Amino acid sequence: MAGVAGDRSGSPDLSRYYTQEIKWAACEGETEALAKATGHAKDVRCGKVRVPIDYADPRGGDVEVAMIRMKSSASGEPRGSLLLNFGGPGGPGVSALAGSQKEFGFLSKGYDIVSFDPRGVGQSDPVSCGDLGTDPLDSDLGDQSPGAVLTELRKAAKVCEDKSGPVLPHMGTVNVSRDLDVMRQALGDKKLNYLGFSYGTRLGAVYAAQFPKKVGRMVLDGVDTLTEPVAEQSLVTAEGRQTALDNFLEWCTGNPGCVFGTDARAARDGMVKLIHDMDEMPLRSMEGEEFTGQDVVGVLSQALYSRQAWPALSQALGALLADGDPRALIRMSGGLMGGADGPRVDVPMDNMSAALMAVNCADDPDRPDAARIEKEVGTLREEFEEASPVFGKSMLMPVLLCFGRPAGTDFIRERVRDVKTPKLLLVGTRGDPATPYRWTEETARRLGSQAVVLDNKGDGHTGYLGSVCVHDKVNGFLLYGETPKSGSSCPVDTRAQE
């Protein structure tokens, strides 16, 4: 399936991708600023690899995939690279690692720590839906005829296509997995050592099915579903993000100086009003760019799941509400509106939501037809807004925008099962608001006997940064090959969150 040089199956020749070397250099712009903020800028370097837009026809152009490396602190030779994916789909890995080197410092005792912006994300040819925002159907759907709804969806899909360019039809986890193998080779690693969070677990599972002989030590933390359709995934995500937001507001209102005051319920109402008001009257930069309520939602989507980001998020929201200054929020999203704070990062503000739509549509073979859209769109809107008054709108639109797109691959549902790899460590957290524990059990059964489940009894999205026990067991597995026994668990542990 790799189609590498020497493949006699008639697959396209990919040798020029599999023989490239990464030229590492000092990071620039916002990535450099994030690294400096951690005090470890000298320890990171940035680079790129080229991958084909279309693996079936590599003559059709390339994507430059942005990468970042934190050099191993080992006194001797490191055992190779450990690639991280922080989730999404649509989450940038370059800015995420630049801002969180401390959290992965122990793993650097054995590995160069590497992350990347997947194709269509961040600095890797980012996709966008332009000024469309996340909801082209702002008026009450009940006041629109079904035909009008379909017309608007077709227009919206065309805007995304025009703004995103040739990479859009070639998003999807199957292609990102193949990019991951190109990166493995360019890094000089015979096997892929990998730590994937949330959506990154889907990516890891697909890689294990595509390249089973290339799997080294792989950990999947906050395990995604491989079977549920995009509508169900999105609804669960909306509910999970709302839970995370509620938890953040409980924490914020319990601390002095919270911009939302001391009443968590009033804070939830205030957040909904803030987003509504900013959608109605966006802020504008000196260059005339808009920052909307849905842009706030996009930043919240990235920042909420890590408790370590909560103090910075609280301060950034304070600057927005008190002074009308969105720059700190924009920096948290990996973008910059331009101005005195530093060089501009040319990543569309809607990139995360646009990439999420593109990947989930590409991964899902189900495709709603016109009759189904006409029948169900009003009900879906109610369900998503009930699940989350903040995130429901942004999570519904990626579902609706799959309408009219080509049917997604059936590879994930049909062929990601019973993998022939070394042992895989799957971490499921009982109180995970975004990836329910049942997904860990379901995915483990699909992957087969090589999947070992670590049952984290705690709360929060993913376990590695939220539990000392999980942290230690994952480190032991990745660094020393210590596989937890089947049925192992970690107790509730709040020390990692203090």
Backbone hydrogen bonds, N-H to C=O, Kabsch-Sander energy under -0.5 kcal/mol:
donor,donor_aa,acceptor,acceptor_aa,energy
7,D,4,V,-2.0
14,L,3,G,-0.9
14,L,12,P,-0.6
17,Y,14,L,-1.3
18,Y,14,L,-1.7
19,T,15,S,-0.8
20,Q,17,Y,-0.8
22,I,186,A,-0.6
24,W,22,I,-0.9
25,A,46,C,-2.4
31,T,28,E,-1.0
32,E,28,E,-1.1
33,A,29,G,-2.0
34,L,30,E,-2.6
35,A,31,T,-2.2
36,K,32,E,-2.6
37,A,33,A,-1.9
38,T,34,L,-0.9
38,T,35,A,-0.6
39,G,35,A,-0.6
39,G,36,K,-1.2
40,H,35,A,-1.6
43,D,40,H,-1.7
44,V,41,A,-1.3
45,R,69,R,-2.0
46,C,25,A,-3.3
47,G,67,M,-1.9
49,V,65,V,-1.6
51,V,63,V,-2.4
53,I,61,G,-2.5
57,D,54,D,-1.1
60,G,57,D,-2.2
61,G,58,P,-0.7
63,V,51,V,-2.9
65,V,49,V,-3.2
65,V,63,V,-0.7
66,A,64,E,-0.6
67,M,47,G,-3.0
68,I,115,S,-2.3
69,R,45,R,-2.9
70,M,113,I,-3.4
71,K,43,D,-1.9
71,K,69,R,-0.7
73,S,108,S,-2.0
74,A,108,S,-0.8
79,R,110,G,-2.8
82,L,112,D,-2.7
83,L,81,S,-0.5
83,L,193,N,-2.6
84,L,114,V,-2.7
85,N,195,L,-1.7
91,G,87,G,-1.0
93,G,116,F,-0.6
96,A,92,P,-0.6
97,L,93,G,-2.3
98,A,94,V,-2.2
99,G,95,S,-1.7
100,S,97,L,-1.2
104,F,100,S,-0.6
104,F,101,Q,-1.0
105,G,102,K,-1.5
108,S,104,F,-1.0
109,K,106,F,-1.6
110,G,107,L,-1.7
111,Y,107,L,-1.6
112,D,80,G,-2.3
113,I,70,M,-2.4
113,I,111,Y,-0.6
114,V,82,L,-2.6
114,V,112,D,-0.6
115,S,68,I,-2.2
116,F,84,L,-0.6
117,D,66,A,-2.2
120,G,124,S,-2.6
121,V,118,P,-2.2
121,V,124,S,-0.5
124,S,121,V,-2.6
125,D,123,Q,-0.8
127,V,120,G,-2.3
132,L,129,C,-1.7
133,G,130,G,-0.9
135,D,132,L,-0.6
143,D,140,D,-2.0
144,Q,141,L,-1.5
149,V,145,S,-2.0
150,L,146,P,-2.3
151,T,147,G,-2.2
152,E,148,A,-2.3
153,L,149,V,-2.2
154,R,150,L,-2.4
155,K,151,T,-2.2
156,A,152,E,-2.5
157,A,153,L,-2.6
158,K,154,R,-2.0
159,V,155,K,-2.2
160,C,156,A,-2.2
161,E,157,A,-2.1
162,D,158,K,-2.6
163,K,159,V,-2.6
164,S,160,C,-1.8
165,G,161,E,-1.5
167,V,164,S,-0.6
168,L,165,G,-1.3
170,H,167,V,-1.8
171,M,168,L,-1.4
176,V,172,G,-1.9
177,S,173,T,-2.6
178,R,174,V,-1.3
179,D,175,N,-2.2
180,L,176,V,-2.2
181,D,177,S,-1.5
182,V,178,R,-1.7
183,M,179,D,-2.4
184,R,180,L,-2.3
185,Q,181,D,-2.0
186,A,182,V,-2.5
187,L,183,M,-2.1
188,G,185,Q,-1.4
189,D,184,R,-2.2
192,L,214,K,-3.5
193,N,81,S,-0.6
193,N,191,K,-0.7
194,Y,217,R,-2.5
195,L,83,L,-2.5
196,G,219,V,-2.5
197,F,85,N,-2.7
198,S,221,D,-2.4
200,G,197,F,-2.9
201,T,198,S,-2.5
202,R,198,S,-0.7
202,R,199,Y,-1.0
203,L,199,Y,-1.8
204,G,200,G,-2.1
205,A,201,T,-2.4
206,V,202,R,-2.4
207,Y,203,L,-2.3
208,A,204,G,-2.3
209,A,205,A,-1.5
210,Q,206,V,-2.4
211,F,207,Y,-3.4
214,K,211,F,-1.9
215,V,212,P,-1.0
216,G,192,L,-2.7
218,M,216,G,-0.6
218,M,423,K,-0.6
219,V,194,Y,-2.5
220,L,425,L,-2.9
221,D,196,G,-2.9
221,D,219,V,-0.5
222,G,427,V,-2.6
223,V,427,V,-0.7
224,D,198,S,-0.6
233,Q,229,P,-2.3
234,S,230,V,-2.6
235,L,231,A,-2.0
236,V,232,E,-2.2
237,T,233,Q,-2.3
238,A,234,S,-2.5
239,E,235,L,-2.3
240,G,236,V,-2.6
241,R,237,T,-2.8
242,Q,238,A,-1.9
243,T,239,E,-2.2
244,A,240,G,-2.4
245,L,241,R,-2.4
246,D,242,Q,-2.8
247,N,243,T,-2.4
248,F,244,A,-2.2
249,L,245,L,-2.7
250,E,246,D,-2.2
251,W,247,N,-2.2
252,C,248,F,-3.2
253,T,249,L,-2.7
254,G,250,E,-0.8
254,G,251,W,-0.5
255,N,252,C,-1.9
258,C,255,N,-1.2
261,G,258,C,-2.0
264,A,262,T,-0.6
267,A,263,D,-2.1
268,R,264,A,-2.0
269,D,265,R,-1.9
270,G,266,A,-2.4
271,M,267,A,-2.2
272,V,268,R,-1.9
273,K,269,D,-2.3
274,L,270,G,-2.5
275,I,271,M,-2.2
276,H,272,V,-2.3
277,D,273,K,-3.0
278,M,274,L,-2.2
279,D,275,I,-1.8
280,E,276,H,-1.9
281,M,277,D,-2.7
283,L,291,F,-2.1
285,S,289,E,-2.3
288,G,285,S,-1.8
291,F,283,L,-2.2
296,V,292,T,-1.5
297,V,293,G,-2.0
298,G,294,Q,-2.0
299,V,295,D,-1.9
300,L,296,V,-2.7
301,S,297,V,-2.3
302,Q,298,G,-1.1
302,Q,299,V,-0.6
303,A,299,V,-2.4
304,L,300,L,-2.2
306,S,303,A,-0.9
307,R,305,Y,-0.6
309,A,306,S,-1.7
310,W,307,R,-1.3
313,L,309,A,-2.5
314,S,310,W,-2.7
315,Q,311,P,-2.0
316,A,312,A,-2.4
317,L,313,L,-2.6
318,G,314,S,-1.9
319,A,315,Q,-2.2
320,L,316,A,-1.7
321,L,317,L,-2.7
322,A,318,G,-2.8
323,D,319,A,-1.7
324,G,320,L,-1.4
325,D,319,A,-1.9
330,I,326,P,-2.5
331,R,327,R,-2.4
332,M,328,A,-1.5
333,S,329,L,-1.0
333,S,330,I,-0.7
334,G,331,R,-1.2
335,G,330,I,-1.9
336,L,345,V,-0.9
342,G,339,G,-1.0
346,D,344,R,-0.6
347,V,345,V,-2.0
351,N,348,P,-1.9
354,A,350,D,-2.7
355,A,351,N,-2.9
356,L,352,M,-2.3
357,M,353,S,-2.1
358,A,354,A,-2.2
359,V,355,A,-2.8
360,N,356,L,-2.4
361,C,357,M,-2.4
362,A,358,A,-1.9
363,D,359,V,-1.9
364,D,360,N,-0.7
364,D,361,C,-0.8
373,I,369,D,-2.3
374,E,370,A,-2.6
375,K,371,A,-1.8
376,E,372,R,-2.6
377,V,373,I,-2.2
380,L,376,E,-2.8
381,R,377,V,-2.2
382,E,378,G,-1.8
383,E,379,T,-2.4
384,F,380,L,-2.7
385,E,381,R,-2.3
386,E,382,E,-2.1
387,A,383,E,-2.1
388,S,384,F,-1.9
392,G,388,S,-1.9
395,M,391,F,-2.0
396,L,392,G,-1.7
397,M,393,K,-1.7
399,V,395,M,-0.5
399,V,396,L,-0.9
400,L,396,L,-2.2
401,L,397,M,-2.9
402,C,399,V,-1.2
403,F,400,L,-1.8
405,R,402,C,-2.0
408,G,364,D,-1.4
409,T,362,A,-2.5
414,E,410,D,-2.4
415,R,411,F,-2.9
416,V,411,F,-0.8
416,V,412,I,-0.9
417,R,415,R,-1.6
418,D,446,R,-3.2
419,V,447,L,-1.5
421,T,419,V,-0.8
424,L,450,Q,-3.1
425,L,218,M,-2.3
426,L,424,L,-0.6
426,L,452,V,-3.3
427,V,220,L,-3.0
428,G,426,L,-0.6
428,G,454,L,-2.1
430,R,428,G,-0.5
430,R,456,N,-2.9
431,G,458,G,-2.3
432,D,429,T,-1.8
439,W,436,P,-1.9
440,T,436,P,-0.8
440,T,437,Y,-0.6
441,E,437,Y,-1.7
442,E,438,R,-2.6
443,T,439,W,-2.8
444,A,440,T,-2.3
445,R,441,E,-2.0
446,R,442,E,-1.9
447,L,443,T,-2.7
448,G,444,A,-1.7
451,A,448,G,-1.9
452,V,424,L,-3.2
452,V,450,Q,-0.5
454,L,426,L,-3.2
455,D,453,V,-0.6
455,D,488,S,-2.3
456,N,428,G,-3.1
456,N,454,L,-0.8
457,K,455,D,-0.7
457,K,490,C,-3.1
460,G,431,G,-1.2
462,T,460,G,-0.7
466,G,463,G,-1.0
467,S,463,G,-1.3
471,H,467,S,-2.6
472,D,468,V,-2.4
473,K,469,C,-2.3
474,V,470,V,-2.9
475,N,471,H,-2.2
476,G,472,D,-2.4
477,F,473,K,-2.1
478,L,474,V,-2.8
479,L,475,N,-2.8
480,Y,476,G,-1.8
481,G,477,F,-1.3
482,E,476,G,-1.9
483,T,481,G,-1.0
487,G,453,V,-0.6
488,S,485,K,-2.0
490,C,455,D,-2.8
497,Q,494,T,-1.5
498,E,495,R,-1.2
